[in-house]
């Protein structure tokens, strides 16, 4: 029994300590996997390849060590605080540079705060990572409700917009009165929603997934625009099943994601062609691309498994679908705050500057970089950090 | 081995699952790690926790696979290699010599299990309210990759190739004048058979309108596909067919394509395949999430002890358990991948769908995903000899309402008996 009563806005320190028996149970399940027969093709066209899953499962059940991931997380200041009825987990690293710019970065699906860990040092301690003291950020990395160590929503309505409101409250609670927000994937939707909501203190937004393209048709006047539309078309024609299933039947797929570690791994690896082949190469050829190593990939998958959040994370797509249906084609409120965007070349589609300028009237920054894909912060943390420095420079 | 089997050998077959496979299944079900309950009070987030937990409880404790095995083994079952692949089939000859041979093909997420209760009424009509002239000789094959047939180990087993294999099977059985029937994927295969018009096939009956004329689909390509390719193709094809006069049916088809399974299996059967092959409860959920009508009926069987017709707890689990024990959920999903690949290749090449001039009979069961209007059926099948809307039944018509389904077979094919074909 605790002798003190916590107030609703209390911020509690948090550490992860997964019991040994849960890790043994996981290894036992991975080892007992019933694999299907091999796909009948030599590429990704029927989905995640058996050779990739075999290597992943073999490594996961034997050599992989979750305790290293746990230690990495626990080496950072982690907290819990209840916002809007849900316990929110977040990492909060203050820079030694007092006038650093506060930055809240949101992960996506199939990600978690784990995809952002390698950016902590370059962003908060730039002088040790090729930058100046003026590049420093105070960093807040929350887990979206239903993902990782945040609590699962127990009621309907936790779409990106509600998460955005919770983040504004989190930043206010942390005492930040002038901050910026960033995200890719689901995190881009949350950051975009924050920008449109314009909470007090938020002064700018950067994303690395172009959210407006998910909502409707985009111009196709230039060659770059046509190329991007073609990429979106291919994605929708060949890689959309996971999206549609989670947006319409999160509970149905949720049973498999909770009960079979290998099912969860396959479902999470099947996100986009570029990241899939990079990850497959890490497992099958021992050739990771950037920071997308076997251990880092399994850290993220294992976090989903241990927290049992496969279904609750899928429900966030269902909520987005509901929100979209409710909006029924109505334009969202405009984003007038300064907006930055970086196109990473391996992203599902390469967003042209013209689209960014059309959707966001106040573009402060646009760049297309040389390397990186959908999981930009994870794959290329140094390059990603340089983009953060450059994008937000004008707001300091 | 003292004898050499010829390639066209027909071998007798019995199902015998080792005990350890059954105890492994029960162990896995009992060890299920459940997600939290859905956040809605209806089916809008998918298969409901309450229903699946009751299914799992019954499956792990009371359900007896040996009864299903005995039912299968009580029927004459065979294996024969066709097109380099072992095909499993049930073959029940009627005692009425001039019975009409009929090959019925199951669908997804089905198997021959969904057809077992039609065997008696179709082959022995005098004991089931019919006359000797209603009798059929019955052939019930398992689609390659489904249940007890072998899994394809090479590409190309689309509905057309299965249709060719069925024609070879009927010829091998010595039938030179026969009819074919199917719903769901069985309808795609039966439709393909009729377009191929192999020697001996004199007519077909369908209970799902599944044919997608590729010449209509070709008009749809180009530009952005905001609603997803498959959905757009299907809706536009059916719109063109219906000339937008059938809004209810169109909405129902659109609803079908709002389900993830119909997109995931044609896109990435292997990805979902890892899940389906490794978790019994995950596989059961995927198979039950087919259509609203059958889901509600099956949920009633488990939660209220009030099954609809033949969709009892045991029958539903017989089918799910067969899929688990044969490790075929992934290979069965690949049929969708093959099917869509063929459709898109035909669209890309501008190839026309072969004409279908054989007589076609069609029955609409009211709970089906969409109630195909007669006008649609006539458009796709100009030689429509029979059209009826039955009183009861849904997507799994033969399974749910075997007697009513058998009556539809009798009526649907009546015109093709004893006549000149």
Interface residues (C-beta under 8 A of the other chain):
Chain A: X33 X34 X35 X36 X37 X39 X40 X41 X46 X47 X48 X49 X50 X53 X152 X153 X154 X155 X156 X216 X217 X218 X229 X232 X233 X236 X237 X238 X239 X240 X241 X242 X244 X245 X246 X247 X248 X249 X250 X251 X252 X253 X254 X255 X256 X257 X258 X259 X260 X262 X263 X265 X266 X267 X270 X308 X310 X311 X312 X315 X318
Chain B: X32 X33 X34 X35 X36 X38 X39 X40 X45 X46 X47 X48 X49 X52 X151 X152 X153 X154 X155 X224 X225 X226 X228 X229 X258 X259 X260 X261 X263 X264 X265 X266 X267 X268 X269 X270 X271 X272 X273 X274 X275 X276 X277 X278 X279 X281 X282 X283 X284 X285 X286 X289 X327 X329 X330 X331 X334 X337
